[in-house]
Amino acid sequence: LKEWIIPQIVKGDKIIALCISEPYVGSDVAGLQTSAVIEGDDFIINGEKKFITAGVKASYYTVAARTGGSGAKGISLFLVP
């Protein structure tokens, strides 16, 4: 990650988007409804996002999803190509 993606972002060759806001909770991160569950060796992300910063131009997306209990401690960030 550090040797492959970050240099592309820093040089401006690629853009990364931030996917947090959701239709029913807005930007209240602790209230996220998007979930991510382990299936085999992968995580399956299920939910909706809106107002994605740089979404149209992005090569990568940082997606916030619930992997644990309620509140902020149950949230993880995923880098999605």
PyMOL Python script that loads the backbone (N, CA, C, O; Angstrom):
from pymol import cmd

cmd.read_pdbstr("""\
ATOM      1  N   LEU A   1       0.827  -1.192   0.000  1.00  0.00           N
ATOM      2  CA  LEU A   1       0.000   0.000   0.000  1.00  0.00           C
ATOM      3  C   LEU A   1       0.869   1.253   0.000  1.00  0.00           C
ATOM      4  O   LEU A   1       0.674   2.149  -0.821  1.00  0.00           O
ATOM      5  N   LYS A   2       1.823   1.314   0.915  1.00  0.00           N
ATOM      6  CA  LYS A   2       2.686   2.488   1.013  1.00  0.00           C
ATOM      7  C   LYS A   2       3.543   2.674  -0.236  1.00  0.00           C
ATOM      8  O   LYS A   2       3.812   3.804  -0.645  1.00  0.00           O
ATOM      9  N   GLU A   3       3.966   1.580  -0.834  1.00  0.00           N
ATOM     10  CA  GLU A   3       4.860   1.666  -1.982  1.00  0.00           C
ATOM     11  C   GLU A   3       4.121   1.769  -3.306  1.00  0.00           C
ATOM     12  O   GLU A   3       4.729   2.147  -4.307  1.00  0.00           O
ATOM     13  N   TRP A   4       2.832   1.447  -3.350  1.00  0.00           N
ATOM     14  CA  TRP A   4       2.127   1.393  -4.622  1.00  0.00           C
ATOM     15  C   TRP A   4       1.077   2.497  -4.751  1.00  0.00           C
ATOM     16  O   TRP A   4       1.111   3.265  -5.713  1.00  0.00           O
ATOM     17  N   ILE A   5       0.159   2.589  -3.811  1.00  0.00           N
ATOM     18  CA  ILE A   5      -0.954   3.526  -3.938  1.00  0.00           C
ATOM     19  C   ILE A   5      -0.594   4.937  -3.474  1.00  0.00           C
ATOM     20  O   ILE A   5      -0.889   5.905  -4.174  1.00  0.00           O
ATOM     21  N   ILE A   6       0.024   5.066  -2.334  1.00  0.00           N
ATOM     22  CA  ILE A   6       0.309   6.400  -1.783  1.00  0.00           C
ATOM     23  C   ILE A   6       1.157   7.248  -2.731  1.00  0.00           C
ATOM     24  O   ILE A   6       0.837   8.422  -2.916  1.00  0.00           O
ATOM     25  N   PRO A   7       2.224   6.716  -3.344  1.00  0.00           N
ATOM     26  CA  PRO A   7       2.979   7.553  -4.285  1.00  0.00           C
ATOM     27  C   PRO A   7       2.126   8.056  -5.462  1.00  0.00           C
ATOM     28  O   PRO A   7       2.320   9.179  -5.926  1.00  0.00           O
ATOM     29  N   GLN A   8       1.193   7.237  -5.942  1.00  0.00           N
ATOM     30  CA  GLN A   8       0.321   7.651  -7.047  1.00  0.00           C
ATOM     31  C   GLN A   8      -0.577   8.813  -6.629  1.00  0.00           C
ATOM     32  O   GLN A   8      -0.830   9.729  -7.412  1.00  0.00           O
ATOM     33  N   ILE A   9      -1.055   8.763  -5.385  1.00  0.00           N
ATOM     34  CA  ILE A   9      -1.923   9.829  -4.862  1.00  0.00           C
ATOM     35  C   ILE A   9      -1.111  11.111  -4.664  1.00  0.00           C
ATOM     36  O   ILE A   9      -1.546  12.191  -5.066  1.00  0.00           O
ATOM     37  N   VAL A  10       0.057  10.992  -4.050  1.00  0.00           N
ATOM     38  CA  VAL A  10       0.887  12.158  -3.747  1.00  0.00           C
ATOM     39  C   VAL A  10       1.338  12.862  -5.034  1.00  0.00           C
ATOM     40  O   VAL A  10       1.380  14.091  -5.087  1.00  0.00           O
ATOM     41  N   LYS A  11       1.676  12.079  -6.072  1.00  0.00           N
ATOM     42  CA  LYS A  11       2.113  12.667  -7.340  1.00  0.00           C
ATOM     43  C   LYS A  11       0.948  13.267  -8.128  1.00  0.00           C
ATOM     44  O   LYS A  11       1.165  14.005  -9.089  1.00  0.00           O
ATOM     45  N   GLY A  12      -0.274  12.955  -7.730  1.00  0.00           N
ATOM     46  CA  GLY A  12      -1.433  13.463  -8.454  1.00  0.00           C
ATOM     47  C   GLY A  12      -1.835  12.599  -9.635  1.00  0.00           C
ATOM     48  O   GLY A  12      -2.689  12.997 -10.428  1.00  0.00           O
ATOM     49  N   ASP A  13      -1.228  11.415  -9.768  1.00  0.00           N
ATOM     50  CA  ASP A  13      -1.580  10.514 -10.861  1.00  0.00           C
ATOM     51  C   ASP A  13      -2.928   9.841 -10.633  1.00  0.00           C
ATOM     52  O   ASP A  13      -3.624   9.501 -11.589  1.00  0.00           O
ATOM     53  N   LYS A  14      -3.294   9.651  -9.383  1.00  0.00           N
ATOM     54  CA  LYS A  14      -4.564   9.018  -9.009  1.00  0.00           C
ATOM     55  C   LYS A  14      -5.253   9.872  -7.949  1.00  0.00           C
ATOM     56  O   LYS A  14      -4.602  10.626  -7.225  1.00  0.00           O
ATOM     57  N   ILE A  15      -6.569   9.746  -7.867  1.00  0.00           N
ATOM     58  CA  ILE A  15      -7.366  10.483  -6.889  1.00  0.00           C
ATOM     59  C   ILE A  15      -8.058   9.478  -5.979  1.00  0.00           C
ATOM     60  O   ILE A  15      -8.499   8.420  -6.427  1.00  0.00           O
ATOM     61  N   ILE A  16      -8.147   9.817  -4.702  1.00  0.00           N
ATOM     62  CA  ILE A  16      -8.826   8.964  -3.736  1.00  0.00           C
ATOM     63  C   ILE A  16     -10.054   9.709  -3.208  1.00  0.00           C
ATOM     64  O   ILE A  16      -9.973  10.889  -2.868  1.00  0.00           O
ATOM     65  N   ALA A  17     -11.193   9.009  -3.141  1.00  0.00           N
ATOM     66  CA  ALA A  17     -12.446   9.602  -2.681  1.00  0.00           C
ATOM     67  C   ALA A  17     -12.745   9.150  -1.260  1.00  0.00           C
ATOM     68  O   ALA A  17     -12.267   8.111  -0.806  1.00  0.00           O
ATOM     69  N   LEU A  18     -13.550   9.956  -0.565  1.00  0.00           N
ATOM     70  CA  LEU A  18     -13.955   9.641   0.796  1.00  0.00           C
ATOM     71  C   LEU A  18     -15.450   9.347   0.802  1.00  0.00           C
ATOM     72  O   LEU A  18     -16.252  10.204   0.432  1.00  0.00           O
ATOM     73  N   CYS A  19     -15.828   8.146   1.218  1.00  0.00           N
ATOM     74  CA  CYS A  19     -17.224   7.692   1.184  1.00  0.00           C
ATOM     75  C   CYS A  19     -17.727   7.475   2.607  1.00  0.00           C
ATOM     76  O   CYS A  19     -17.539   6.402   3.181  1.00  0.00           O
ATOM     77  N   ILE A  20     -18.368   8.500   3.175  1.00  0.00           N
ATOM     78  CA  ILE A  20     -18.875   8.417   4.541  1.00  0.00           C
ATOM     79  C   ILE A  20     -20.378   8.676   4.609  1.00  0.00           C
ATOM     80  O   ILE A  20     -21.119   7.877   5.182  1.00  0.00           O
ATOM     81  N   SER A  21     -20.835   9.796   4.026  1.00  0.00           N
ATOM     82  CA  SER A  21     -22.246  10.202   4.141  1.00  0.00           C
ATOM     83  C   SER A  21     -23.198   9.154   3.569  1.00  0.00           C
ATOM     84  O   SER A  21     -22.917   8.530   2.545  1.00  0.00           O
ATOM     85  N   GLU A  22     -24.328   8.974   4.250  1.00  0.00           N
ATOM     86  CA  GLU A  22     -25.349   8.016   3.826  1.00  0.00           C
ATOM     87  C   GLU A  22     -26.711   8.708   3.748  1.00  0.00           C
ATOM     88  O   GLU A  22     -26.932   9.715   4.420  1.00  0.00           O
ATOM     89  N   PRO A  23     -27.625   8.174   2.930  1.00  0.00           N
ATOM     90  CA  PRO A  23     -28.921   8.818   2.741  1.00  0.00           C
ATOM     91  C   PRO A  23     -29.731   9.023   4.025  1.00  0.00           C
ATOM     92  O   PRO A  23     -30.445  10.020   4.134  1.00  0.00           O
ATOM     93  N   TYR A  24     -29.644   8.133   4.977  1.00  0.00           N
ATOM     94  CA  TYR A  24     -30.515   8.194   6.152  1.00  0.00           C
ATOM     95  C   TYR A  24     -29.845   8.717   7.417  1.00  0.00           C
ATOM     96  O   TYR A  24     -30.526   9.018   8.397  1.00  0.00           O
ATOM     97  N   VAL A  25     -28.511   8.828   7.407  1.00  0.00           N
ATOM     98  CA  VAL A  25     -27.810   9.334   8.593  1.00  0.00           C
ATOM     99  C   VAL A  25     -26.906  10.522   8.287  1.00  0.00           C
ATOM    100  O   VAL A  25     -26.275  11.064   9.194  1.00  0.00           O
ATOM    101  N   GLY A  26     -26.836  10.932   7.030  1.00  0.00           N
ATOM    102  CA  GLY A  26     -26.005  12.075   6.660  1.00  0.00           C
ATOM    103  C   GLY A  26     -24.548  11.825   6.978  1.00  0.00           C
ATOM    104  O   GLY A  26     -24.005  10.766   6.661  1.00  0.00           O
ATOM    105  N   SER A  27     -23.919  12.799   7.605  1.00  0.00           N
ATOM    106  CA  SER A  27     -22.497  12.671   7.934  1.00  0.00           C
ATOM    107  C   SER A  27     -22.266  12.242   9.385  1.00  0.00           C
ATOM    108  O   SER A  27     -21.161  12.387   9.907  1.00  0.00           O
ATOM    109  N   ASP A  28     -23.303  11.718  10.033  1.00  0.00           N
ATOM    110  CA  ASP A  28     -23.177  11.191  11.401  1.00  0.00           C
ATOM    111  C   ASP A  28     -22.474   9.840  11.330  1.00  0.00           C
ATOM    112  O   ASP A  28     -23.124   8.801  11.212  1.00  0.00           O
ATOM    113  N   VAL A  29     -21.160   9.858  11.402  1.00  0.00           N
ATOM    114  CA  VAL A  29     -20.359   8.648  11.202  1.00  0.00           C
ATOM    115  C   VAL A  29     -20.757   7.538  12.171  1.00  0.00           C
ATOM    116  O   VAL A  29     -20.799   6.372  11.778  1.00  0.00           O
ATOM    117  N   ALA A  30     -21.043   7.866  13.404  1.00  0.00           N
ATOM    118  CA  ALA A  30     -21.397   6.850  14.394  1.00  0.00           C
ATOM    119  C   ALA A  30     -22.702   6.141  14.051  1.00  0.00           C
ATOM    120  O   ALA A  30     -22.956   5.048  14.555  1.00  0.00           O
ATOM    121  N   GLY A  31     -23.532   6.743  13.203  1.00  0.00           N
ATOM    122  CA  GLY A  31     -24.805   6.140  12.828  1.00  0.00           C
ATOM    123  C   GLY A  31     -24.774   5.372  11.512  1.00  0.00           C
ATOM    124  O   GLY A  31     -25.828   5.046  10.966  1.00  0.00           O
ATOM    125  N   LEU A  32     -23.595   5.083  11.001  1.00  0.00           N
ATOM    126  CA  LEU A  32     -23.479   4.382   9.719  1.00  0.00           C
ATOM    127  C   LEU A  32     -24.320   3.117   9.672  1.00  0.00           C
ATOM    128  O   LEU A  32     -24.423   2.388  10.658  1.00  0.00           O
ATOM    129  N   GLN A  33     -24.921   2.865   8.510  1.00  0.00           N
ATOM    130  CA  GLN A  33     -25.691   1.642   8.304  1.00  0.00           C
ATOM    131  C   GLN A  33     -25.014   0.704   7.312  1.00  0.00           C
ATOM    132  O   GLN A  33     -25.322  -0.488   7.286  1.00  0.00           O
ATOM    133  N   THR A  34     -24.091   1.223   6.492  1.00  0.00           N
ATOM    134  CA  THR A  34     -23.358   0.369   5.560  1.00  0.00           C
ATOM    135  C   THR A  34     -22.583  -0.659   6.370  1.00  0.00           C
ATOM    136  O   THR A  34     -21.933  -0.323   7.360  1.00  0.00           O
ATOM    137  N   SER A  35     -22.658  -1.923   5.938  1.00  0.00           N
ATOM    138  CA  SER A  35     -21.992  -2.986   6.686  1.00  0.00           C
ATOM    139  C   SER A  35     -20.926  -3.668   5.835  1.00  0.00           C
ATOM    140  O   SER A  35     -20.950  -3.602   4.606  1.00  0.00           O
ATOM    141  N   ALA A  36     -20.002  -4.319   6.512  1.00  0.00           N
ATOM    142  CA  ALA A  36     -18.978  -5.122   5.850  1.00  0.00           C
ATOM    143  C   ALA A  36     -18.830  -6.411   6.644  1.00  0.00           C
ATOM    144  O   ALA A  36     -18.583  -6.385   7.849  1.00  0.00           O
ATOM    145  N   VAL A  37     -18.981  -7.535   5.959  1.00  0.00           N
ATOM    146  CA  VAL A  37     -18.864  -8.841   6.610  1.00  0.00           C
ATOM    147  C   VAL A  37     -17.827  -9.682   5.876  1.00  0.00           C
ATOM    148  O   VAL A  37     -17.650  -9.564   4.663  1.00  0.00           O
ATOM    149  N   ILE A  38     -17.153 -10.525   6.632  1.00  0.00           N
ATOM    150  CA  ILE A  38     -16.140 -11.403   6.048  1.00  0.00           C
ATOM    151  C   ILE A  38     -16.839 -12.565   5.348  1.00  0.00           C
ATOM    152  O   ILE A  38     -17.730 -13.215   5.894  1.00  0.00           O
ATOM    153  N   GLU A  39     -16.393 -12.795   4.108  1.00  0.00           N
ATOM    154  CA  GLU A  39     -16.870 -13.951   3.344  1.00  0.00           C
ATOM    155  C   GLU A  39     -15.646 -14.589   2.706  1.00  0.00           C
ATOM    156  O   GLU A  39     -15.130 -14.089   1.707  1.00  0.00           O
ATOM    157  N   GLY A  40     -15.188 -15.680   3.275  1.00  0.00           N
ATOM    158  CA  GLY A  40     -13.947 -16.297   2.816  1.00  0.00           C
ATOM    159  C   GLY A  40     -12.766 -15.409   3.158  1.00  0.00           C
ATOM    160  O   GLY A  40     -12.559 -15.060   4.320  1.00  0.00           O
ATOM    161  N   ASP A  41     -11.985 -15.040   2.138  1.00  0.00           N
ATOM    162  CA  ASP A  41     -10.827 -14.169   2.328  1.00  0.00           C
ATOM    163  C   ASP A  41     -11.152 -12.697   2.073  1.00  0.00           C
ATOM    164  O   ASP A  41     -10.266 -11.844   2.137  1.00  0.00           O
ATOM    165  N   ASP A  42     -12.407 -12.403   1.788  1.00  0.00           N
ATOM    166  CA  ASP A  42     -12.802 -11.049   1.397  1.00  0.00           C
ATOM    167  C   ASP A  42     -13.826 -10.456   2.354  1.00  0.00           C
ATOM    168  O   ASP A  42     -14.464 -11.165   3.132  1.00  0.00           O
ATOM    169  N   PHE A  43     -13.964  -9.137   2.275  1.00  0.00           N
ATOM    170  CA  PHE A  43     -15.060  -8.446   2.947  1.00  0.00           C
ATOM    171  C   PHE A  43     -16.098  -8.101   1.897  1.00  0.00           C
ATOM    172  O   PHE A  43     -15.752  -7.658   0.802  1.00  0.00           O
ATOM    173  N   ILE A  44     -17.359  -8.299   2.216  1.00  0.00           N
ATOM    174  CA  ILE A  44     -18.457  -7.895   1.353  1.00  0.00           C
ATOM    175  C   ILE A  44     -19.065  -6.639   1.975  1.00  0.00           C
ATOM    176  O   ILE A  44     -19.542  -6.671   3.110  1.00  0.00           O
ATOM    177  N   ILE A  45     -19.046  -5.531   1.226  1.00  0.00           N
ATOM    178  CA  ILE A  45     -19.579  -4.256   1.699  1.00  0.00           C
ATOM    179  C   ILE A  45     -20.969  -4.080   1.115  1.00  0.00           C
ATOM    180  O   ILE A  45     -21.171  -4.238  -0.089  1.00  0.00           O
ATOM    181  N   ASN A  46     -21.940  -3.748   1.985  1.00  0.00           N
ATOM    182  CA  ASN A  46     -23.325  -3.608   1.555  1.00  0.00           C
ATOM    183  C   ASN A  46     -23.920  -2.342   2.163  1.00  0.00           C
ATOM    184  O   ASN A  46     -23.941  -2.189   3.384  1.00  0.00           O
ATOM    185  N   GLY A  47     -24.405  -1.433   1.313  1.00  0.00           N
ATOM    186  CA  GLY A  47     -25.023  -0.215   1.804  1.00  0.00           C
ATOM    187  C   GLY A  47     -25.015   0.872   0.755  1.00  0.00           C
ATOM    188  O   GLY A  47     -24.688   0.627  -0.407  1.00  0.00           O
ATOM    189  N   GLU A  48     -25.378   2.077   1.168  1.00  0.00           N
ATOM    190  CA  GLU A  48     -25.463   3.215   0.261  1.00  0.00           C
ATOM    191  C   GLU A  48     -24.619   4.373   0.787  1.00  0.00           C
ATOM    192  O   GLU A  48     -24.505   4.577   1.996  1.00  0.00           O
ATOM    193  N   LYS A  49     -24.037   5.118  -0.133  1.00  0.00           N
ATOM    194  CA  LYS A  49     -23.299   6.332   0.195  1.00  0.00           C
ATOM    195  C   LYS A  49     -23.812   7.454  -0.696  1.00  0.00           C
ATOM    196  O   LYS A  49     -24.317   7.201  -1.790  1.00  0.00           O
ATOM    197  N   LYS A  50     -23.682   8.696  -0.230  1.00  0.00           N
ATOM    198  CA  LYS A  50     -24.016   9.853  -1.063  1.00  0.00           C
ATOM    199  C   LYS A  50     -23.032  10.971  -0.765  1.00  0.00           C
ATOM    200  O   LYS A  50     -22.307  10.919   0.228  1.00  0.00           O
ATOM    201  N   PHE A  51     -23.007  11.978  -1.622  1.00  0.00           N
ATOM    202  CA  PHE A  51     -22.073  13.095  -1.490  1.00  0.00           C
ATOM    203  C   PHE A  51     -20.638  12.597  -1.362  1.00  0.00           C
ATOM    204  O   PHE A  51     -19.933  12.955  -0.419  1.00  0.00           O
ATOM    205  N   ILE A  52     -20.212  11.775  -2.309  1.00  0.00           N
ATOM    206  CA  ILE A  52     -18.871  11.205  -2.273  1.00  0.00           C
ATOM    207  C   ILE A  52     -17.875  12.224  -2.817  1.00  0.00           C
ATOM    208  O   ILE A  52     -17.915  12.584  -3.994  1.00  0.00           O
ATOM    209  N   THR A  53     -16.991  12.678  -1.953  1.00  0.00           N
ATOM    210  CA  THR A  53     -15.977  13.655  -2.332  1.00  0.00           C
ATOM    211  C   THR A  53     -15.085  13.088  -3.429  1.00  0.00           C
ATOM    212  O   THR A  53     -14.470  12.038  -3.240  1.00  0.00           O
ATOM    213  N   ALA A  54     -15.004  13.763  -4.573  1.00  0.00           N
ATOM    214  CA  ALA A  54     -14.178  13.361  -5.721  1.00  0.00           C
ATOM    215  C   ALA A  54     -14.616  12.024  -6.318  1.00  0.00           C
ATOM    216  O   ALA A  54     -13.823  11.368  -6.993  1.00  0.00           O
ATOM    217  N   GLY A  55     -15.841  11.616  -6.088  1.00  0.00           N
ATOM    218  CA  GLY A  55     -16.318  10.304  -6.534  1.00  0.00           C
ATOM    219  C   GLY A  55     -16.241  10.065  -8.024  1.00  0.00           C
ATOM    220  O   GLY A  55     -15.923   8.954  -8.449  1.00  0.00           O
ATOM    221  N   VAL A  56     -16.521  11.068  -8.827  1.00  0.00           N
ATOM    222  CA  VAL A  56     -16.534  10.902 -10.278  1.00  0.00           C
ATOM    223  C   VAL A  56     -15.127  10.696 -10.844  1.00  0.00           C
ATOM    224  O   VAL A  56     -14.951   9.981 -11.830  1.00  0.00           O
ATOM    225  N   LYS A  57     -14.137  11.316 -10.225  1.00  0.00           N
ATOM    226  CA  LYS A  57     -12.776  11.283 -10.746  1.00  0.00           C
ATOM    227  C   LYS A  57     -11.878  10.262 -10.059  1.00  0.00           C
ATOM    228  O   LYS A  57     -10.752  10.039 -10.505  1.00  0.00           O
ATOM    229  N   ALA A  58     -12.344   9.648  -8.997  1.00  0.00           N
ATOM    230  CA  ALA A  58     -11.479   8.811  -8.152  1.00  0.00           C
ATOM    231  C   ALA A  58     -11.095   7.480  -8.794  1.00  0.00           C
ATOM    232  O   ALA A  58     -11.852   6.889  -9.564  1.00  0.00           O
ATOM    233  N   SER A  59      -9.904   7.039  -8.451  1.00  0.00           N
ATOM    234  CA  SER A  59      -9.425   5.708  -8.813  1.00  0.00           C
ATOM    235  C   SER A  59      -9.581   4.748  -7.636  1.00  0.00           C
ATOM    236  O   SER A  59      -9.706   3.537  -7.815  1.00  0.00           O
ATOM    237  N   TYR A  60      -9.571   5.316  -6.426  1.00  0.00           N
ATOM    238  CA  TYR A  60      -9.711   4.536  -5.198  1.00  0.00           C
ATOM    239  C   TYR A  60     -10.723   5.221  -4.299  1.00  0.00           C
ATOM    240  O   TYR A  60     -10.908   6.436  -4.362  1.00  0.00           O
ATOM    241  N   TYR A  61     -11.374   4.428  -3.461  1.00  0.00           N
ATOM    242  CA  TYR A  61     -12.398   4.947  -2.550  1.00  0.00           C
ATOM    243  C   TYR A  61     -12.117   4.474  -1.131  1.00  0.00           C
ATOM    244  O   TYR A  61     -11.895   3.284  -0.906  1.00  0.00           O
ATOM    245  N   THR A  62     -12.125   5.393  -0.177  1.00  0.00           N
ATOM    246  CA  THR A  62     -12.034   5.038   1.228  1.00  0.00           C
ATOM    247  C   THR A  62     -13.471   4.955   1.730  1.00  0.00           C
ATOM    248  O   THR A  62     -14.162   5.970   1.817  1.00  0.00           O
ATOM    249  N   VAL A  63     -13.917   3.751   2.057  1.00  0.00           N
ATOM    250  CA  VAL A  63     -15.317   3.503   2.410  1.00  0.00           C
ATOM    251  C   VAL A  63     -15.418   3.168   3.899  1.00  0.00           C
ATOM    252  O   VAL A  63     -14.745   2.262   4.390  1.00  0.00           O
ATOM    253  N   ALA A  64     -16.265   3.910   4.602  1.00  0.00           N
ATOM    254  CA  ALA A  64     -16.542   3.626   6.012  1.00  0.00           C
ATOM    255  C   ALA A  64     -17.699   2.644   6.082  1.00  0.00           C
ATOM    256  O   ALA A  64     -18.745   2.862   5.470  1.00  0.00           O
ATOM    257  N   ALA A  65     -17.509   1.553   6.835  1.00  0.00           N
ATOM    258  CA  ALA A  65     -18.545   0.534   6.965  1.00  0.00           C
ATOM    259  C   ALA A  65     -18.522  -0.057   8.371  1.00  0.00           C
ATOM    260  O   ALA A  65     -17.484  -0.094   9.031  1.00  0.00           O
ATOM    261  N   ARG A  66     -19.667  -0.509   8.803  1.00  0.00           N
ATOM    262  CA  ARG A  66     -19.811  -1.095  10.132  1.00  0.00           C
ATOM    263  C   ARG A  66     -19.353  -2.549  10.100  1.00  0.00           C
ATOM    264  O   ARG A  66     -19.866  -3.361   9.331  1.00  0.00           O
ATOM    265  N   THR A  67     -18.371  -2.862  10.956  1.00  0.00           N
ATOM    266  CA  THR A  67     -17.876  -4.232  11.090  1.00  0.00           C
ATOM    267  C   THR A  67     -18.082  -4.761  12.503  1.00  0.00           C
ATOM    268  O   THR A  67     -17.833  -5.934  12.782  1.00  0.00           O
ATOM    269  N   GLY A  68     -18.539  -3.884  13.388  1.00  0.00           N
ATOM    270  CA  GLY A  68     -18.744  -4.274  14.780  1.00  0.00           C
ATOM    271  C   GLY A  68     -20.039  -3.709  15.306  1.00  0.00           C
ATOM    272  O   GLY A  68     -20.976  -3.468  14.544  1.00  0.00           O
ATOM    273  N   GLY A  69     -20.097  -3.497  16.600  1.00  0.00           N
ATOM    274  CA  GLY A  69     -21.293  -3.009  17.275  1.00  0.00           C
ATOM    275  C   GLY A  69     -21.618  -1.561  16.941  1.00  0.00           C
ATOM    276  O   GLY A  69     -21.022  -0.959  16.047  1.00  0.00           O
ATOM    277  N   SER A  70     -22.568  -1.025  17.673  1.00  0.00           N
ATOM    278  CA  SER A  70     -23.019   0.346  17.423  1.00  0.00           C
ATOM    279  C   SER A  70     -21.965   1.366  17.836  1.00  0.00           C
ATOM    280  O   SER A  70     -21.034   1.055  18.579  1.00  0.00           O
ATOM    281  N   GLY A  71     -22.128   2.596  17.338  1.00  0.00           N
ATOM    282  CA  GLY A  71     -21.212   3.668  17.677  1.00  0.00           C
ATOM    283  C   GLY A  71     -19.958   3.661  16.827  1.00  0.00           C
ATOM    284  O   GLY A  71     -19.789   2.819  15.945  1.00  0.00           O
ATOM    285  N   ALA A  72     -19.085   4.608  17.106  1.00  0.00           N
ATOM    286  CA  ALA A  72     -17.876   4.812  16.307  1.00  0.00           C
ATOM    287  C   ALA A  72     -16.886   3.646  16.395  1.00  0.00           C
ATOM    288  O   ALA A  72     -16.143   3.406  15.443  1.00  0.00           O
ATOM    289  N   LYS A  73     -16.861   2.925  17.507  1.00  0.00           N
ATOM    290  CA  LYS A  73     -15.888   1.840  17.671  1.00  0.00           C
ATOM    291  C   LYS A  73     -16.177   0.638  16.767  1.00  0.00           C
ATOM    292  O   LYS A  73     -15.309  -0.213  16.577  1.00  0.00           O
ATOM    293  N   GLY A  74     -17.386   0.565  16.212  1.00  0.00           N
ATOM    294  CA  GLY A  74     -17.740  -0.553  15.349  1.00  0.00           C
ATOM    295  C   GLY A  74     -17.533  -0.287  13.875  1.00  0.00           C
ATOM    296  O   GLY A  74     -18.049  -1.025  13.036  1.00  0.00           O
ATOM    297  N   ILE A  75     -16.775   0.772  13.539  1.00  0.00           N
ATOM    298  CA  ILE A  75     -16.599   1.176  12.151  1.00  0.00           C
ATOM    299  C   ILE A  75     -15.160   0.913  11.686  1.00  0.00           C
ATOM    300  O   ILE A  75     -14.199   1.121  12.426  1.00  0.00           O
ATOM    301  N   SER A  76     -15.049   0.448  10.438  1.00  0.00           N
ATOM    302  CA  SER A  76     -13.752   0.235   9.818  1.00  0.00           C
ATOM    303  C   SER A  76     -13.719   1.008   8.505  1.00  0.00           C
ATOM    304  O   SER A  76     -14.762   1.312   7.926  1.00  0.00           O
ATOM    305  N   LEU A  77     -12.504   1.323   8.040  1.00  0.00           N
ATOM    306  CA  LEU A  77     -12.317   1.965   6.740  1.00  0.00           C
ATOM    307  C   LEU A  77     -11.707   0.969   5.775  1.00  0.00           C
ATOM    308  O   LEU A  77     -10.790   0.227   6.126  1.00  0.00           O
ATOM    309  N   PHE A  78     -12.230   0.961   4.544  1.00  0.00           N
ATOM    310  CA  PHE A  78     -11.762   0.049   3.508  1.00  0.00           C
ATOM    311  C   PHE A  78     -11.275   0.851   2.320  1.00  0.00           C
ATOM    312  O   PHE A  78     -11.893   1.847   1.945  1.00  0.00           O
ATOM    313  N   LEU A  79     -10.170   0.424   1.723  1.00  0.00           N
ATOM    314  CA  LEU A  79      -9.689   1.020   0.494  1.00  0.00           C
ATOM    315  C   LEU A  79     -10.205   0.161  -0.656  1.00  0.00           C
ATOM    316  O   LEU A  79      -9.838  -1.006  -0.789  1.00  0.00           O
ATOM    317  N   VAL A  80     -11.064   0.757  -1.484  1.00  0.00           N
ATOM    318  CA  VAL A  80     -11.722   0.020  -2.564  1.00  0.00           C
ATOM    319  C   VAL A  80     -11.248   0.580  -3.907  1.00  0.00           C
ATOM    320  O   VAL A  80     -11.369   1.780  -4.156  1.00  0.00           O
ATOM    321  N   PRO A  81     -10.705  -0.293  -4.779  1.00  0.00           N
ATOM    322  CA  PRO A  81     -10.263   0.200  -6.104  1.00  0.00           C
ATOM    323  C   PRO A  81     -11.455   0.502  -7.012  1.00  0.00           C
ATOM    324  O   PRO A  81     -11.270   0.923  -8.154  1.00  0.00           O
TER     325      PRO A  81
END
""", "prot")
cmd.dss("prot")
cmd.show_as("cartoon", "prot")
cmd.util.cbc("prot")
cmd.orient("prot")
